[in-house]
Amino acid sequence: MCMCRTENDTLIDEKIYKINILYEFNAGAYGGANQFLKAMKKELKKTGRYTDDIVEADVIIFNSWNDAQKLIKIKKKYPRKIFVHRVDGPCKLYNNPHDRRDDIIYALNNAVADGTVFQSTYSREASIKMGISRNKYETVITNAVDSDIFYPKKKCVLDKTKKIKIIASSFSSNPKKGFDVYKYMDEKLDFDKYDMVFVGNSPITFQNIIQKPAMPSAELAKELRDSDIYITGSRKEACSNSLIEAQMCGLPAIVINDGSHLELIGKAGEAFNNLGEIFELLDKIIQNYEYYVSNINRQTIAEVADSYYKFCSRIIKDSENKKYYIKKLTIRKKIIVHYMLACYKITTKKDALIGKLKSKGIV
């Protein structure tokens, strides 16, 4: 319980609801979902609104298509708990048109989710267009990062007498993460004027860009603070954690005009539509560096965690007041989820086999 004051200045008890996040966390450097959910879990624990015990949880947040079978079992065991779905994608746009993960996401959203959280307006509109089922409770909450790790240097001032330091990062080696952009910069960037670093996993080897492996968050944050400008060519991003990490370290950004990037940068960066625009935008940011830095306006992890909590609380209170009846997992919906999972497994095995045959020159 926490004590809150009313308009008449009397103290009342307000129940603190408990949240559990259903996700297999990875302690090291990993993808955006892992890093964001890990940071939110830490923040919710700090404010006494998280529990590791599903039995104690009032709300279970599940992520996208992950842990679908486990989720169905938990929903079956605890049918009276509220389930909130953090949606990723659409994967068919980000990966390929045959990606079956969207089918699992949409089946789970229909079968289990009482509320849906989209990471950006782009993701929400694209998902609706792709056919995701609608829930009574929907919202857009962007990601955030651990503020104890990702924070700006004391003075974000650009020293124009030295080489300007550009940085890009990606844990994933998916070609749509912008590697055509980085290849172009590797070939065309004036390396007498600029230095450029790429941190993460790349499918290509650069000739001039300094390539560093994926690293723990604290080391990545230091790399970002040692840099001046962030660039991303990643496409169809629901909400790029890499971009947010750079912003929180005080870097203005150059982004491709695609996915949710424009929503994230606001006035703290510039967007390009074709590769030839990049160098002009670099000059523009360098000449107006303090302006772009001063316009970085990212939500902290505390603010984002609070938005999740308030969204979950709204569903709980409406349920308690009989304004909403918790979704039931019907046999039909359960069958659809398992069917989509089976299709995904078959497709994944098929793709792996084709890839193996291609590598041997058989197909």
Sine and cosine of phi, psi and omega as CSV:
sin_phi,cos_phi,sin_psi,cos_psi,sin_omega,cos_omega
0.00,0.00,0.53,-0.85,0.16,-0.99
-0.79,-0.61,0.44,-0.90,-0.06,-1.00
-0.99,-0.12,0.79,-0.62,0.00,-1.00
-0.80,-0.60,0.54,-0.84,0.01,-1.00
-1.00,-0.06,0.63,-0.77,0.08,-1.00
-1.00,-0.04,-0.03,-1.00,0.02,-1.00
-0.90,0.44,-0.48,0.88,0.00,-1.00
-1.00,0.04,0.17,0.99,0.06,-1.00
0.90,0.43,0.48,0.88,0.08,-1.00
-0.98,-0.18,0.51,-0.86,-0.03,-1.00
-1.00,0.04,0.73,-0.69,0.07,-1.00
-0.79,-0.61,0.40,-0.92,0.04,-1.00
-1.00,0.03,0.75,-0.66,0.09,-1.00
-0.87,-0.49,0.85,-0.53,-0.05,-1.00
-0.91,0.42,0.67,-0.74,0.12,-0.99
-1.00,-0.08,0.89,-0.46,0.01,-1.00
-0.99,0.17,0.50,-0.86,-0.03,-1.00
-0.96,-0.29,0.71,-0.70,0.00,-1.00
-0.92,-0.38,0.63,-0.78,0.16,-0.99
-0.85,-0.53,0.66,-0.75,0.03,-1.00
-0.96,-0.28,0.88,-0.47,0.02,-1.00
-1.00,0.07,0.99,-0.17,-0.05,-1.00
-0.26,-0.96,0.65,-0.76,0.06,-1.00
-1.00,0.07,0.99,-0.12,-0.09,-1.00
-0.96,0.28,0.58,-0.82,0.10,-1.00
-0.93,-0.36,0.80,-0.60,-0.10,-0.99
-0.95,0.32,-0.48,0.88,-0.08,-1.00
-1.00,-0.03,-0.34,-0.94,0.05,-1.00
-0.91,0.41,0.77,-0.63,-0.06,-1.00
-0.43,-0.90,-0.16,-0.99,-0.08,-1.00
-0.95,0.32,0.09,-1.00,-0.10,-0.99
-0.88,0.48,-0.68,0.74,-0.01,-1.00
-0.87,0.50,-0.72,0.70,0.00,-1.00
-0.86,0.50,-0.73,0.69,-0.07,-1.00
-0.92,0.38,-0.65,0.76,0.00,-1.00
-0.93,0.37,-0.76,0.65,-0.05,-1.00
-0.90,0.43,-0.56,0.83,0.06,-1.00
-0.90,0.44,-0.68,0.74,0.01,-1.00
-0.92,0.38,-0.64,0.77,-0.01,-1.00
-0.93,0.36,-0.63,0.77,0.05,-1.00
-0.86,0.52,-0.71,0.71,0.03,-1.00
-0.85,0.52,-0.68,0.73,-0.03,-1.00
-0.93,0.36,-0.68,0.73,0.02,-1.00
-0.90,0.43,-0.59,0.81,0.07,-1.00
-0.90,0.43,-0.65,0.76,-0.03,-1.00
-0.87,0.50,-0.55,0.83,-0.05,-1.00
-0.98,-0.18,0.19,0.98,0.07,-1.00
0.95,0.32,0.39,0.92,-0.06,-1.00
-0.92,-0.39,0.28,0.96,-0.01,-1.00
-0.82,-0.58,0.54,-0.84,0.14,-0.99
-0.68,-0.74,0.63,-0.78,0.09,-1.00
-0.99,0.13,-0.23,0.97,-0.04,-1.00
-1.00,-0.07,0.92,-0.38,-0.02,-1.00
-0.86,0.51,-0.55,0.83,0.00,-1.00
-0.86,0.51,-0.62,0.79,-0.03,-1.00
-0.99,0.17,-0.29,0.96,-0.14,-0.99
-0.94,0.33,0.67,-0.74,0.16,-0.99
-1.00,0.05,-0.51,0.86,-0.03,-1.00
-0.72,-0.69,0.65,-0.76,0.12,-0.99
-0.90,-0.43,0.87,-0.50,0.07,-1.00
-1.00,-0.07,0.82,-0.58,0.08,-1.00
-0.88,-0.47,0.44,-0.90,-0.16,-0.99
-0.95,-0.32,0.90,-0.43,0.19,-0.98
0.79,0.62,-0.86,-0.51,-0.03,-1.00
-0.97,-0.24,-0.04,1.00,-0.09,-1.00
-0.91,0.40,0.58,-0.81,0.11,-0.99
0.82,0.57,0.62,0.78,-0.09,-1.00
-0.88,0.48,-0.71,0.71,-0.03,-1.00
-0.91,0.42,-0.67,0.74,0.05,-1.00
-0.89,0.45,-0.65,0.76,0.02,-1.00
-0.87,0.50,-0.72,0.70,0.00,-1.00
-0.87,0.49,-0.66,0.75,0.02,-1.00
-0.90,0.44,-0.66,0.75,-0.01,-1.00
-0.93,0.38,-0.68,0.74,0.03,-1.00
-0.87,0.49,-0.65,0.76,0.02,-1.00
-0.91,0.41,-0.63,0.78,-0.03,-1.00
-0.97,0.24,-0.56,0.83,-0.04,-1.00
-0.82,-0.57,0.94,0.33,-0.10,-1.00
-0.93,0.37,-0.25,0.97,-0.05,-1.00
-0.99,-0.11,0.02,1.00,0.04,-1.00
-1.00,0.07,0.45,-0.90,0.05,-1.00
-1.00,0.09,0.70,-0.72,0.04,-1.00
-0.87,-0.49,0.79,-0.61,0.01,-1.00
-0.88,-0.47,0.73,-0.68,-0.15,-0.99
-0.96,-0.29,0.89,-0.46,0.14,-0.99
-1.00,0.00,0.93,-0.37,-0.14,-0.99
-1.00,-0.05,0.67,-0.75,0.09,-1.00
-0.93,-0.36,0.23,-0.97,0.13,-0.99
0.99,-0.11,-0.34,-0.94,0.17,0.99
-0.93,0.38,0.73,-0.69,-0.01,-1.00
-0.93,0.37,-0.50,0.87,-0.01,-1.00
-0.90,0.44,-0.48,0.87,0.03,-1.00
-0.99,0.12,-0.64,0.77,-0.05,-1.00
-0.97,0.25,-0.61,0.79,-0.09,-1.00
-0.97,-0.25,-0.99,0.15,0.07,-1.00
-0.39,-0.92,0.34,-0.94,-0.09,-1.00
-0.88,0.47,-0.25,0.97,-0.03,-1.00
-0.99,-0.17,0.11,0.99,-0.02,-1.00
-0.91,0.40,0.87,-0.49,-0.09,-1.00
-1.00,0.08,-0.09,1.00,-0.05,-1.00
-0.90,0.43,-0.56,0.83,0.07,-1.00
-0.86,0.51,-0.62,0.78,0.00,-1.00
-0.88,0.47,-0.62,0.78,0.04,-1.00
-0.93,0.36,-0.70,0.72,0.01,-1.00
-0.84,0.55,-0.74,0.68,-0.07,-1.00
-0.94,0.34,-0.58,0.82,0.04,-1.00
-0.92,0.39,-0.66,0.75,0.02,-1.00
-0.93,0.37,-0.62,0.79,0.01,-1.00
-0.89,0.46,-0.59,0.80,0.00,-1.00
-0.98,0.21,-0.60,0.80,-0.12,-0.99
-1.00,0.09,-0.59,0.81,-0.21,-0.98
-0.87,-0.49,-0.62,0.78,-0.21,-0.98
-0.95,0.33,0.80,-0.60,0.16,-0.99
-1.00,0.06,-0.47,0.88,0.04,-1.00
-0.63,-0.78,0.47,-0.88,-0.04,-1.00
-0.81,-0.58,0.77,-0.63,0.08,-1.00
-0.94,-0.35,0.87,-0.49,0.11,-0.99
-0.99,-0.11,0.56,-0.83,-0.07,-1.00
-0.99,0.14,-0.23,0.97,0.01,-1.00
-0.30,-0.95,0.30,-0.95,0.08,-1.00
-0.90,0.44,-0.61,0.79,0.06,-1.00
-0.83,0.55,-0.76,0.65,-0.03,-1.00
-0.90,0.45,-0.64,0.77,0.00,-1.00
-0.89,0.45,-0.78,0.63,-0.05,-1.00
-0.91,0.41,-0.65,0.76,0.01,-1.00
-0.92,0.38,-0.63,0.77,0.00,-1.00
-0.92,0.40,-0.66,0.75,0.04,-1.00
-0.89,0.46,-0.67,0.74,0.02,-1.00
-0.90,0.45,-0.56,0.83,-0.01,-1.00
-0.98,0.18,-0.19,0.98,0.12,-0.99
0.92,-0.39,0.27,0.96,0.04,-1.00
-0.90,0.43,0.62,-0.79,0.02,-1.00
-0.95,0.31,0.51,-0.86,-0.03,-1.00
-1.00,-0.06,0.61,-0.79,0.09,-1.00
-0.92,-0.39,0.36,-0.93,0.03,-1.00
-0.87,0.49,-0.59,0.80,-0.05,-1.00
-0.94,-0.34,0.92,-0.38,0.04,-1.00
-0.67,-0.74,0.54,-0.84,0.06,-1.00
-0.40,-0.92,0.25,-0.97,0.11,-0.99
-0.91,-0.41,0.86,-0.50,0.08,-1.00
-0.74,-0.67,0.89,-0.45,-0.01,-1.00
-0.96,0.29,0.24,-0.97,0.02,-1.00
-0.97,0.22,0.21,-0.98,0.12,-0.99
-0.55,-0.83,0.12,-0.99,-0.05,-1.00
-0.81,-0.59,0.22,-0.98,-0.02,-1.00
-0.91,0.41,0.93,-0.37,-0.07,-1.00
-0.94,0.34,-0.28,0.96,0.06,-1.00
-0.97,0.24,-0.30,0.95,-0.03,-1.00
-0.95,-0.32,-0.74,0.67,-0.05,-1.00
-0.99,-0.17,0.97,-0.23,0.00,-1.00
-0.53,-0.84,0.41,-0.91,-0.08,-1.00
-0.97,0.23,0.38,-0.93,0.14,-0.99
-0.93,0.38,0.29,-0.96,-0.11,-0.99
-0.86,0.50,-0.65,0.76,0.00,-1.00
-0.79,-0.62,0.94,-0.34,0.04,-1.00
-1.00,0.03,0.94,0.34,-0.01,-1.00
-0.92,-0.40,0.70,-0.72,-0.04,-1.00
-1.00,-0.02,0.83,-0.56,0.07,-1.00
-1.00,-0.01,0.98,-0.19,-0.08,-1.00
-0.98,0.22,-0.08,1.00,0.03,-1.00
-0.99,0.11,-0.21,0.98,0.00,-1.00
-0.94,-0.35,0.17,-0.99,0.08,-1.00
-0.88,0.47,0.69,-0.72,0.06,-1.00
-0.98,0.21,0.74,-0.68,-0.07,-1.00
-0.98,-0.19,0.89,-0.46,0.03,-1.00
-0.97,-0.26,0.59,-0.81,0.01,-1.00
-0.67,-0.74,0.58,-0.81,0.14,-0.99
-0.73,-0.68,0.41,-0.91,-0.01,-1.00
-0.47,-0.88,0.50,-0.87,0.08,-1.00
-0.23,-0.97,0.80,-0.59,0.10,-1.00
-0.96,0.27,-0.59,0.81,-0.02,-1.00
-0.99,0.12,0.56,-0.83,0.07,-1.00
-0.98,-0.18,0.24,0.97,0.07,-1.00
-0.81,0.58,0.78,-0.62,-0.01,-1.00
-0.80,0.60,-0.48,0.88,-0.01,-1.00
-0.97,0.25,0.03,1.00,0.08,-1.00
-0.98,0.21,0.08,1.00,0.13,-0.99
0.98,-0.20,0.35,0.94,-0.09,-1.00
-0.94,0.33,-0.36,0.93,0.12,-0.99
-0.92,0.39,-0.58,0.81,0.04,-1.00
-0.92,0.40,-0.71,0.70,-0.05,-1.00
-0.94,0.35,-0.55,0.84,0.06,-1.00
-0.90,0.44,-0.68,0.73,0.03,-1.00
-0.87,0.49,-0.70,0.71,0.00,-1.00
-0.93,0.37,-0.57,0.82,0.05,-1.00
-0.87,0.50,-0.54,0.84,-0.04,-1.00
-1.00,-0.01,-0.54,0.84,-0.18,-0.98
-0.94,-0.34,-0.33,0.94,-0.06,-1.00
-0.91,0.41,0.62,-0.78,0.05,-1.00
-0.98,0.19,0.99,-0.15,-0.07,-1.00
-0.99,0.17,0.03,1.00,0.20,-0.98
-0.99,0.14,-0.40,0.92,-0.02,-1.00
-0.98,-0.21,-0.50,0.87,-0.08,-1.00
-0.82,-0.58,0.45,-0.89,0.31,-0.95
-0.92,-0.40,0.56,-0.83,0.06,-1.00
-0.68,-0.73,0.68,-0.73,0.00,-1.00
-0.86,-0.52,0.66,-0.75,0.19,-0.98
-0.89,-0.45,0.80,-0.60,0.02,-1.00
-0.92,-0.39,0.82,-0.57,0.05,-1.00
0.69,-0.72,-0.49,-0.87,-0.06,-1.00
-0.93,-0.36,0.88,-0.48,-0.06,-1.00
-0.88,-0.48,0.65,-0.76,0.06,-1.00
-0.98,0.17,-0.13,0.99,0.00,-1.00
-0.83,-0.55,0.39,-0.92,0.06,-1.00
-0.98,-0.22,0.81,-0.59,-0.03,-1.00
-1.00,0.07,0.49,-0.87,0.01,-1.00
-1.00,-0.06,-0.56,0.83,-0.09,-1.00
-0.87,-0.50,-0.52,0.86,0.05,-1.00
-0.95,0.33,0.72,-0.69,0.05,-1.00
-0.97,0.25,0.84,-0.54,-0.09,-1.00
-0.97,-0.26,0.81,-0.59,0.02,-1.00
-0.81,-0.58,0.57,-0.82,-0.05,-1.00
-0.95,0.31,0.24,-0.97,0.10,-0.99
-0.83,0.56,0.65,-0.76,-0.10,-1.00
-0.69,-0.72,0.34,-0.94,0.05,-1.00
-0.83,0.56,0.42,-0.91,-0.11,-0.99
-0.82,0.57,-0.67,0.75,-0.04,-1.00
-0.89,0.45,-0.62,0.78,0.02,-1.00
-0.95,0.32,-0.64,0.77,0.04,-1.00
-0.89,0.45,-0.68,0.73,0.01,-1.00
-0.86,0.51,-0.63,0.78,0.03,-1.00
-0.91,0.42,-0.66,0.75,0.06,-1.00
-0.86,0.52,-0.67,0.74,0.00,-1.00
-0.91,0.42,-0.71,0.71,0.00,-1.00
-0.92,0.39,-0.40,0.92,0.05,-1.00
-0.99,0.15,-0.07,1.00,-0.04,-1.00
-0.96,-0.28,0.11,-0.99,-0.06,-1.00
-0.92,-0.39,-0.65,0.76,-0.09,-1.00
-0.68,-0.73,0.67,-0.74,0.05,-1.00
-0.98,-0.22,0.58,-0.81,0.07,-1.00
-0.72,-0.69,0.63,-0.78,0.12,-0.99
-0.65,-0.76,0.70,-0.71,0.09,-1.00
-0.93,-0.36,0.26,0.97,-0.06,-1.00
-0.92,0.39,0.68,-0.73,-0.08,-1.00
-0.94,-0.34,0.47,-0.88,0.10,-0.99
0.83,0.55,0.61,0.80,0.02,-1.00
-0.98,0.18,0.76,-0.65,0.09,-1.00
-0.92,0.39,-0.66,0.75,0.04,-1.00
-0.08,-1.00,0.98,-0.17,-0.16,-0.99
-0.94,0.33,0.92,-0.39,0.08,-1.00
-0.91,0.42,-0.58,0.81,-0.01,-1.00
-0.88,0.48,-0.67,0.75,0.03,-1.00
-0.91,0.41,-0.67,0.74,0.01,-1.00
-0.90,0.43,-0.65,0.76,0.05,-1.00
-0.85,0.53,-0.69,0.72,0.01,-1.00
-0.91,0.42,-0.69,0.72,0.01,-1.00
-0.87,0.49,-0.69,0.72,-0.03,-1.00
-0.93,0.37,-0.33,0.95,0.10,-1.00
-1.00,-0.01,0.12,0.99,0.12,-0.99
1.00,-0.01,0.29,0.96,-0.05,-1.00
-0.99,-0.12,0.79,-0.61,0.22,-0.98
-0.93,0.38,0.38,-0.93,-0.14,-0.99
-0.77,-0.64,0.52,-0.86,0.20,-0.98
-0.93,-0.36,0.83,-0.56,-0.10,-0.99
-0.79,-0.62,0.44,-0.90,0.15,-0.99
-0.97,0.26,0.61,-0.79,-0.03,-1.00
-0.98,0.22,0.99,0.17,-0.11,-0.99
-0.35,-0.94,0.46,-0.89,0.04,-1.00
0.86,0.52,-0.68,-0.73,-0.09,-1.00
-0.99,-0.12,0.09,1.00,-0.14,-0.99
-0.83,0.56,-0.69,0.72,-0.04,-1.00
-0.90,0.44,-0.56,0.83,0.06,-1.00
-0.88,0.47,-0.60,0.80,-0.10,-1.00
-0.98,0.17,-0.64,0.77,-0.13,-0.99
-0.99,0.15,-0.47,0.88,-0.05,-1.00
0.82,0.58,-0.83,-0.56,0.01,-1.00
-0.99,-0.14,0.22,0.97,-0.07,-1.00
-0.99,-0.15,0.44,0.90,0.01,-1.00
0.03,-1.00,-0.14,-0.99,-0.01,-1.00
-0.70,-0.71,0.43,-0.90,-0.03,-1.00
-0.88,-0.48,0.61,-0.80,0.04,-1.00
-0.91,-0.43,0.51,-0.86,0.06,-1.00
-0.97,-0.24,-0.43,0.90,0.07,-1.00
-0.64,-0.76,0.36,-0.93,-0.13,-0.99
-0.87,0.50,-0.54,0.84,-0.05,-1.00
-0.90,0.43,-0.27,0.96,-0.02,-1.00
-1.00,0.10,-0.27,0.96,-0.17,-0.99
-0.86,0.52,-0.73,0.68,-0.11,-0.99
-0.94,0.34,-0.54,0.84,0.08,-1.00
-0.91,0.42,-0.65,0.76,0.01,-1.00
-0.93,0.36,-0.57,0.82,0.09,-1.00
-0.86,0.52,-0.74,0.67,0.02,-1.00
-0.87,0.49,-0.65,0.76,-0.01,-1.00
-0.89,0.45,-0.69,0.73,0.00,-1.00
-0.94,0.35,-0.63,0.77,0.02,-1.00
-0.88,0.48,-0.68,0.74,-0.02,-1.00
-0.94,0.33,-0.39,0.92,-0.05,-1.00
-0.80,-0.60,0.64,0.77,-0.18,-0.98
-0.86,0.52,-0.74,0.67,-0.06,-1.00
-0.89,0.45,-0.56,0.83,0.03,-1.00
-0.88,0.48,-0.74,0.67,-0.04,-1.00
-0.92,0.40,-0.66,0.75,0.02,-1.00
-0.89,0.46,-0.66,0.75,-0.04,-1.00
-0.92,0.38,-0.30,0.95,-0.01,-1.00
-0.99,-0.12,0.08,1.00,0.11,-0.99
-0.94,0.35,0.85,-0.52,-0.11,-0.99
-0.65,-0.76,0.92,0.39,-0.04,-1.00
-1.00,-0.04,0.57,-0.82,0.11,-0.99
-0.95,0.31,0.60,-0.80,0.06,-1.00
-0.98,0.19,0.26,-0.96,0.04,-1.00
-0.90,0.44,-0.51,0.86,0.05,-1.00
-0.90,0.43,-0.67,0.74,0.00,-1.00
-0.93,0.37,-0.66,0.75,-0.01,-1.00
-0.93,0.37,-0.70,0.72,0.05,-1.00
-0.87,0.50,-0.61,0.79,0.03,-1.00
-0.92,0.40,-0.60,0.80,0.05,-1.00
-0.90,0.43,-0.67,0.74,0.07,-1.00
-0.87,0.49,-0.71,0.70,-0.04,-1.00
-0.88,0.47,-0.70,0.71,-0.01,-1.00
-0.91,0.42,-0.62,0.79,0.04,-1.00
-0.90,0.44,-0.72,0.69,0.03,-1.00
-0.90,0.45,-0.67,0.75,-0.02,-1.00
-0.88,0.47,-0.61,0.79,0.01,-1.00
-0.87,0.49,-0.69,0.73,0.00,-1.00
-0.92,0.40,-0.68,0.73,0.00,-1.00
-0.87,0.50,-0.75,0.67,-0.04,-1.00
-0.90,0.44,-0.65,0.76,0.04,-1.00
-0.91,0.42,-0.57,0.82,0.06,-1.00
-0.92,0.39,-0.69,0.72,0.00,-1.00
-0.90,0.43,-0.54,0.84,-0.01,-1.00
-1.00,-0.03,0.19,0.98,0.03,-1.00
0.88,0.47,0.43,0.90,0.09,-1.00
-1.00,-0.01,-0.21,0.98,0.03,-1.00
-0.55,-0.84,0.66,-0.75,0.03,-1.00
-0.94,-0.34,0.83,-0.56,-0.08,-1.00
-0.82,0.57,0.67,-0.74,-0.05,-1.00
-0.89,0.46,0.66,-0.75,0.03,-1.00
-0.99,-0.15,0.63,-0.77,0.05,-1.00
-1.00,0.03,0.98,-0.20,-0.01,-1.00
-0.99,0.15,0.33,-0.95,0.02,-1.00
-0.87,0.49,-0.65,0.76,-0.01,-1.00
-0.88,0.48,-0.72,0.69,-0.01,-1.00
-0.91,0.41,-0.61,0.79,0.02,-1.00
-0.90,0.44,-0.67,0.74,0.02,-1.00
-0.89,0.46,-0.65,0.76,0.00,-1.00
-0.89,0.45,-0.68,0.74,0.03,-1.00
-0.87,0.49,-0.74,0.68,-0.01,-1.00
-0.91,0.42,-0.57,0.82,0.05,-1.00
-0.91,0.42,-0.70,0.72,0.01,-1.00
-0.90,0.43,-0.60,0.80,0.05,-1.00
-0.91,0.42,-0.67,0.74,0.02,-1.00
-0.89,0.45,-0.67,0.74,0.03,-1.00
-0.88,0.47,-0.65,0.76,0.01,-1.00
-0.90,0.44,-0.70,0.72,0.00,-1.00
-0.89,0.45,-0.67,0.74,0.01,-1.00
-0.90,0.44,-0.72,0.70,0.00,-1.00
-0.88,0.47,-0.67,0.74,-0.01,-1.00
-0.89,0.46,-0.70,0.72,0.03,-1.00
-0.91,0.42,-0.64,0.77,0.02,-1.00
-0.89,0.45,-0.72,0.70,0.01,-1.00
-0.89,0.45,-0.63,0.78,0.01,-1.00
-0.91,0.42,-0.64,0.77,0.01,-1.00
-0.92,0.40,-0.69,0.72,0.02,-1.00
-0.89,0.46,-0.66,0.75,0.02,-1.00
-0.89,0.46,-0.63,0.78,0.03,-1.00
-0.91,0.41,-0.67,0.74,0.01,-1.00
-0.92,0.40,-0.61,0.79,0.02,-1.00
-0.91,0.42,-0.64,0.77,-0.01,-1.00
-0.90,0.43,-0.43,0.91,0.03,-1.00
-1.00,-0.09,0.02,1.00,0.04,-1.00
0.96,0.27,0.32,0.95,-0.01,-1.00
-0.98,0.17,-0.58,0.82,0.04,-1.00
-0.83,-0.56,0.00,0.00,0.00,0.00
